Structure formats: C-alpha cells, structure tokens
Amino acid sequence: VPGFGFVHLGFEQMWRRIRESVFEVLRTQPSDRQITMLGHSLGGAMATLGAVSVSRNLNRSKVDLCTFGGPRAG
C-alpha cells in the first residue's frame, strides 16, 4: 500500500477481489456518512486493508475499524 507499508500478498489479493463491489456500494452513500469496517479472523485482515483503501481511495474521513481475532495484515 503506497505510503502505508507492506501487506501480506494473500490478504491483498483477497481484498482486491471484493474491493470494487465495496466501492460501488459506498459511492452511492453520502461522502460524510460514517463507515465502520468490521471483521473476524480473515475478515479482520481484509477489514484492515479495506479501511485504509476506503479512506484513501474514496477520500472518506469517517472510517472506523473493529476487528476480532484477525491476523496481522502486514
């Protein structure tokens, strides 16, 4: 992730598979809406990557992250 750090390739590939679907839904929402990324285990790693990606690529400032039992994504 440019300017953020190294990411485990497997987690990055998983996030990239669903990224456009997530972005498509979020683009229909007001830009000032609060977003919470939530995940458990593998979902926790993906939520971590997703929170950064949504914040940076969709220019969203209100992004929260909550994970449970997730591995380190990077």
PyMOL commands that set and color helices and strands:
alter all, ss='L'
color gray80, all
select helices_A, chain A and resi 9-27+42-57
alter helices_A, ss='H'
color red, helices_A
select strands_A, chain A and resi 35-40+63-68
alter strands_A, ss='S'
color yellow, strands_A
deselect
rebuild
show_as cartoon
